[in-house]
Amino acid sequence: MLWVFLAATAAVQAQVRNRSLVAWGDGFLGLNRVPDLPAGVTANDVDSVVAGDLVSGVVLRDGILVAGTNYAGSRLLLRGPALLTGGPDGVVQYGPGSLDHTDRTSWNVALRDAAGRLVADRVDFGNLFGALIRRPTNAPAPILSGRFKDQYPGDLAFFGDRLSAGLPATDSDPLGGFVAVSVSTTHVLALRPDGTVAAFGGDNLFGERLVPSGVTGAVGVVAGEFFSAALLSNGQVVVWGSDASGVVTVPSNATNVVALRAGSAHLVALRGDGSVVSWGNPADGRTAVPSGLSKVVKIAAGRAHTLALKDDGTVVAWGQNASGQTTIPAGLVNVVDIAAGSHHNLVLVSRERPVLDAIAVRETSASGVRDFDPAIHFTDRGRTMTFRAALQNGAPPVTRRDSASTSRRSMPSAGISGR
């Protein structure tokens, strides 16, 4: 009966995280090192990672209490040049004057949804400028359902060296109401919850800002150098702008796409079956997806390289390796999130304890099924005990020991369900 007792005791334990961060690639600006964390905050407090051309960062979990300071809500912490990362107080300036409060905002206010989660798609970083979606100040209502549930549609604020890209302090789009943004070194794309797309900045030399009339029902946007792309709700990809690298010509096997990322001159798409397709400039092998690559759950693209996270927690990389960005660190396993910058990478590693839900312990016998409390109930041989395990990211498979034998079975198996 030992396994039943363990199921009950594990259920009342606090969640235990065992997380770490790993960075590698170009050492410029220290981007081959993990972002600095405040005193008292550790990698166990990190929920996800982000990156831009010259930026890497982490999203912290809600409710961290350090030295009496409660970091309420998720927080974004960044490493990179100050004109992109904002001040140490998490405030970014995007207007002409530092004293005008309408020209300053907090990452955490701008990027949080109604549930307090930080939505990374609401900010992106180009080479020396970036864009974020500001949360409206006029008591906005969040989106109630769908892909963008709980988000606040807002207008764009451009920060950093925005003047070199021909960007104003804020967008002048009368429709506004954006929920996602993508920034390249040449221009900015933004997505509305109704699936329409808008473009800003740059000289529009190759029509990268001229959104085709047929682009409707978009669920994601990415910007490359002088080209733009949208992922549609039907899994198709539409690309427009410069086709000098062949990136505008979408390959026939780029179907059932669930995620899309852009480098400077290539695109990479994750399909629903876990396979990956890449096209555009083939230099440095950036479009050479490794043969047999499968079971991919997330992709990330740098300027000329790509990362793929597999469902077993391993990472695969290909493309330019001038800064070692495609040389995976030895022993890198149990990865749960990835991010790629121009020539650097940042990943989150997690080996977490499974939490077992004692309420789900059941006893089945000839007399029927009952909830089983190991503190007060007894059982006999010939009866079946089952439990449900709640697994966090990175937790190993749960194994149970039958009461009638010493055999061990790994999840999933009959009588055990994962959550």
C-alpha positions in Angstrom: 0.0 0.0 0.0 3.0 2.3 0.1 2.3 3.9 -3.2 -1.2 5.0 -2.1 0.3 6.7 1.0 2.8 8.5 -1.2 0.1 9.7 -3.5 -1.7 11.2 -0.5 1.3 12.9 1.0 2.6 14.3 -2.3 -0.8 15.9 -2.8 -0.4 18.2 0.1 3.1 19.3 -0.7 3.8 22.7 -2.2 4.8 22.8 -5.8 8.5 22.1 -6.1 10.4 23.7 -9.1 13.9 22.8 -10.2 14.6 25.2 -13.0 17.7 26.7 -14.6 18.6 29.0 -17.5 21.1 28.3 -20.2 22.4 30.9 -22.7 25.0 30.5 -25.5 26.1 32.2 -28.7 27.5 35.7 -29.4 29.0 37.3 -26.3 28.2 40.9 -27.5 26.5 42.8 -24.7 26.8 39.6 -22.6 24.0 37.9 -24.5 25.7 34.5 -24.0 24.9 34.9 -20.3 21.6 34.5 -18.7 19.8 37.7 -17.6 20.5 39.0 -14.2 17.8 38.3 -11.6 16.9 40.5 -8.6 18.3 39.5 -5.2 16.1 36.7 -3.9 14.7 35.7 -7.3 16.0 32.5 -8.8 15.4 30.5 -12.1 12.7 28.6 -10.2 10.6 31.8 -10.5 10.9 32.0 -14.3 7.9 31.0 -16.4 9.3 31.5 -19.9 12.1 33.1 -22.0 12.1 35.8 -24.7 14.7 37.2 -27.1 15.2 39.9 -29.8 18.1 40.8 -32.1 20.1 42.4 -29.2 18.0 41.4 -26.2 17.3 38.3 -24.1 14.9 38.1 -21.2 12.8 36.1 -18.8 9.1 36.3 -17.7 8.8 35.8 -14.0 5.8 34.0 -12.4 3.2 35.9 -10.4 3.3 36.4 -6.7 7.0 36.3 -5.9 7.7 37.7 -2.4 11.2 38.8 -1.8 12.4 40.8 1.3 8.9 42.0 1.9 8.4 43.1 -1.7 5.6 41.4 -3.5 6.2 41.2 -7.3 2.5 41.1 -8.0 1.7 39.8 -11.6 4.2 38.5 -14.1 7.3 40.6 -14.8 9.6 40.9 -17.7 13.4 41.2 -17.0 15.7 42.0 -20.0 19.4 42.0 -20.8 20.6 44.2 -23.6 21.1 47.9 -24.5 19.2 50.4 -22.3 17.4 52.0 -25.2 15.7 48.6 -25.7 15.3 47.2 -22.2 14.1 50.3 -20.4 15.1 51.5 -17.0 15.8 49.3 -13.9 12.3 50.1 -12.7 10.8 48.3 -15.7 9.7 51.5 -17.3 10.3 52.2 -21.0 10.3 55.6 -22.6 8.8 55.9 -26.1 8.1 59.6 -26.5 10.1 62.8 -26.9 10.1 63.8 -23.2 10.9 61.9 -20.0 8.6 64.0 -17.9 5.4 63.4 -19.9 3.8 60.4 -18.4 1.9 59.6 -21.6 5.3 58.8 -23.1 6.3 56.3 -20.5 4.8 52.9 -19.6 5.8 49.9 -17.6 6.5 46.6 -19.3 4.3 44.8 -16.8 1.3 47.1 -17.2 1.5 47.2 -21.0 1.9 43.4 -21.5 -0.3 41.9 -18.8 -3.7 40.4 -19.7 -6.9 40.4 -17.5 -5.7 37.3 -15.7 -2.4 38.9 -14.7 -0.3 36.9 -17.3 2.4 38.6 -19.3 1.8 38.1 -23.0 5.2 38.1 -24.8 3.6 38.6 -28.2 2.7 42.2 -27.2 6.4 43.3 -27.5 9.2 42.7 -30.0 12.7 44.0 -30.5 14.5 44.9 -33.8 18.1 45.8 -34.0 18.0 49.3 -32.3 14.3 49.9 -31.9 11.2 48.0 -30.8 7.4 48.1 -30.4 5.0 47.3 -27.7 1.2 47.3 -27.5 0.0 49.7 -24.8 -2.9 48.7 -22.6 -5.5 51.4 -23.1 -6.1 53.7 -20.1 -9.8 54.3 -20.6 -11.1 51.4 -18.6 -10.9 48.8 -21.4 -12.7 45.5 -21.6 -10.6 42.4 -22.3 -11.4 40.0 -25.1 -13.9 37.5 -23.7 -13.2 34.4 -25.8 -11.0 32.9 -28.6 -7.3 32.8 -29.2 -6.7 36.2 -27.6 -9.0 35.7 -24.6 -8.3 38.1 -21.6 -6.0 40.4 -23.7 -6.6 44.1 -23.9 -6.4 45.4 -27.5 -4.3 48.5 -27.6 -2.3 50.9 -29.8 1.4 50.7 -30.6 4.3 52.5 -28.9 7.7 52.6 -30.6 10.8 52.9 -28.5 14.6 53.0 -29.0 16.1 54.5 -32.2 12.6 54.7 -33.8 13.5 57.8 -35.9 15.9 55.8 -38.0 13.1 53.5 -39.0 10.7 56.4 -39.6 8.5 55.5 -36.7 6.5 58.0 -34.5 6.1 57.7 -30.8 2.8 56.0 -31.3 0.9 54.6 -34.3 -1.7 56.8 -36.0 -3.8 53.9 -37.2 -7.4 54.9 -36.6 -8.5 51.3 -36.2 -5.9 50.3 -33.6 -6.8 47.6 -31.3 -3.8 45.3 -31.7 -3.0 42.1 -29.8 0.4 41.0 -31.3 3.4 42.7 -32.9 6.5 41.6 -34.8 9.6 43.8 -35.4 12.4 43.4 -37.9 15.3 45.7 -38.7 13.3 47.3 -41.5 9.6 47.6 -40.3 6.9 46.5 -37.9 3.8 44.3 -38.3 0.8 44.3 -36.0 -2.2 42.0 -35.7 -5.7 42.8 -34.6 -8.0 40.2 -33.0 -10.3 40.2 -36.0 -7.4 38.7 -38.1 -6.5 41.9 -40.0 -2.9 43.2 -40.2 -1.2 46.6 -40.3 2.4 47.6 -41.1 4.5 50.6 -40.0 8.0 52.1 -40.5 10.7 51.7 -43.0 10.8 52.9 -46.6 8.5 50.2 -48.0 11.1 49.6 -50.8 9.8 46.2 -51.7 6.1 46.5 -50.7 6.7 44.9 -47.3 4.2 47.3 -45.8 1.5 46.7 -48.5 -0.7 44.0 -46.8 -2.4 42.0 -49.5 -6.2 42.3 -49.6 -6.5 38.5 -49.3 -4.9 38.5 -45.8 -7.8 37.9 -43.5 -8.2 35.5 -40.6 -4.6 35.9 -39.6 -3.6 34.5 -36.2 0.0 35.4 -36.2 2.5 37.8 -38.0 6.2 37.9 -38.5 8.5 40.5 -40.0 11.8 39.8 -41.8 14.2 42.2 -43.6 12.0 43.7 -46.4 9.4 41.0 -46.2 6.3 40.2 -44.2 4.4 37.1 -43.4 1.0 36.1 -41.9 -0.1 32.8 -40.5 -3.8 32.3 -41.3 -6.4 30.4 -39.2 -6.6 27.6 -41.8 -2.9 26.8 -41.4 -1.7 28.5 -44.6 1.1 31.1 -44.8 1.0 34.3 -46.9 4.2 36.2 -47.6 4.8 39.6 -49.3 7.6 42.0 -50.0 11.1 41.3 -51.3 11.5 37.9 -52.9 15.3 38.3 -53.5 15.9 35.2 -51.3 12.9 33.2 -52.5 11.1 33.7 -49.2 7.8 35.0 -50.8 7.3 31.7 -52.6 5.7 29.5 -50.0 6.6 25.7 -50.5 3.7 23.3 -51.1 4.4 21.4 -48.0 3.9 24.4 -45.7 0.4 23.4 -44.8 -1.3 22.9 -41.4 1.1 25.4 -39.9 0.6 26.1 -36.2 3.6 28.4 -35.6 5.7 30.7 -37.9 9.0 32.5 -37.2 11.2 34.7 -39.4 14.9 35.3 -39.7 16.5 38.1 -41.6 16.0 36.3 -45.0 14.3 33.0 -44.1 11.1 31.6 -42.7 10.5 28.5 -40.6 7.1 26.9 -40.0 6.0 24.3 -37.4 3.3 22.0 -38.7 0.6 20.4 -36.7 2.2 16.9 -37.0 5.4 18.1 -35.3 7.4 18.5 -38.5 9.2 21.6 -39.6 9.5 23.4 -43.0 11.9 26.2 -43.8 12.5 28.3 -46.9 14.2 31.5 -48.2 17.9 32.2 -48.3 19.7 28.8 -48.0 23.1 30.4 -47.1 24.8 28.8 -44.0 22.2 26.0 -44.0 19.6 28.1 -42.4 16.8 26.4 -44.4 18.3 22.9 -44.2 16.0 21.3 -41.7 17.7 18.2 -40.3 16.5 15.0 -41.9 14.0 13.1 -39.8 13.3 15.9 -37.4 9.9 15.3 -35.8 7.9 15.7 -32.6 8.7 19.4 -32.5 6.6 21.5 -30.1 8.2 24.9 -30.5 10.4 26.8 -32.9 12.5 30.0 -32.6 14.5 31.9 -35.3 17.6 34.1 -35.0 18.9 36.2 -37.8 20.3 33.2 -39.7 19.7 30.2 -37.5 16.8 28.2 -36.1 16.1 26.3 -32.8 13.5 23.5 -32.5 12.3 22.1 -29.2 11.2 18.5 -29.2 8.6 16.9 -27.0 11.3 14.9 -25.2 12.9 18.2 -23.9 15.9 18.1 -26.3 16.8 21.0 -28.7 18.0 20.9 -32.3 19.6 23.8 -34.1 20.8 24.5 -37.6 22.0 27.5 -39.7 24.8 29.9 -39.2 27.2 29.0 -36.5 29.7 31.9 -36.6 29.1 32.6 -32.9 28.5 29.0 -31.8 24.7 29.6 -31.8 23.9 26.2 -33.3 26.3 24.3 -31.1 24.0 22.9 -28.5 25.6 22.8 -25.0 26.6 19.3 -23.9 24.0 17.6 -21.7 21.2 20.1 -22.5 18.0 18.1 -21.7 14.6 18.8 -20.0 14.1 22.0 -21.9 10.6 23.5 -21.7 11.1 26.9 -23.5 13.4 28.4 -26.1 14.2 31.8 -27.5 16.6 32.9 -30.2 18.1 36.3 -30.8 20.2 37.6 -33.7 23.2 35.3 -32.9 22.4 34.0 -29.4 20.0 31.7 -27.6 18.3 31.4 -24.2 16.5 28.3 -22.9 14.6 27.3 -19.8 15.3 23.9 -18.3 12.9 22.3 -15.8 13.0 19.1 -13.8 9.9 19.4 -11.6 8.3 17.1 -9.1 4.9 15.7 -10.1 2.1 16.7 -7.8 -0.4 13.9 -7.1 -4.0 14.7 -6.6 -5.3 12.7 -3.6 -8.9 13.5 -4.4 -8.5 11.3 -7.5 -7.5 8.2 -5.5 -10.2 5.6 -6.2 -10.8 2.0 -5.1 -12.7 -0.4 -7.4 -14.0 -3.7 -6.3 -17.0 -6.1 -6.7 -19.0 -3.8 -4.4 -18.4 -0.7 -6.6 -16.2 2.3 -6.8 -15.5 4.7 -3.9 -13.2 7.6 -3.1 -10.3 6.3 -1.1 -8.7 8.1 1.8 -5.6 6.3 2.9 -5.8 8.0 6.4 -9.0 6.1 7.3 -9.7 3.4 4.7 -8.4 -0.2 4.4 -8.3 -2.3 1.2 -7.7 -5.9 0.4 -6.0 -7.8 -2.4 -7.9 -8.2 -5.5 -9.1 -4.6 -5.4 -7.8 -2.0 -7.9 -6.4 1.4 -6.7 -6.0 4.3 -9.2 -4.8 7.8 -8.9 -4.4 10.9 -11.1 -1.1 12.7 -11.4 -0.8 16.4 -12.1 2.4 16.8 -14.0 4.2 20.2 -14.4 6.4 20.9 -17.4 9.6 18.8 -17.4 8.4 16.2 -14.8 9.3 12.6 -15.6 6.6 10.0 -16.2 4.7 8.9 -13.1 5.0 5.2 -12.1 2.7 3.4 -9.8 3.1 0.1 -7.9 0.1 -2.3 -8.0 -1.2 -3.4 -4.6 -1.4 -7.0 -5.8 2.1 -7.3 -7.3 5.5 -5.7 -7.5 5.2 -4.8 -11.2 5.7 -1.2 -12.2 3.9 0.7 -15.0 4.8 4.0 -16.5 2.2 6.6 -17.5 0.0 6.5 -19.4 -1.4 3.1 -18.4 -4.8 1.6 -17.5 -6.2 3.2 -14.4 -3.9 6.2 -14.5 -4.6 9.5 -16.2 -2.4 12.5 -16.6 -3.4 16.1 -16.1 
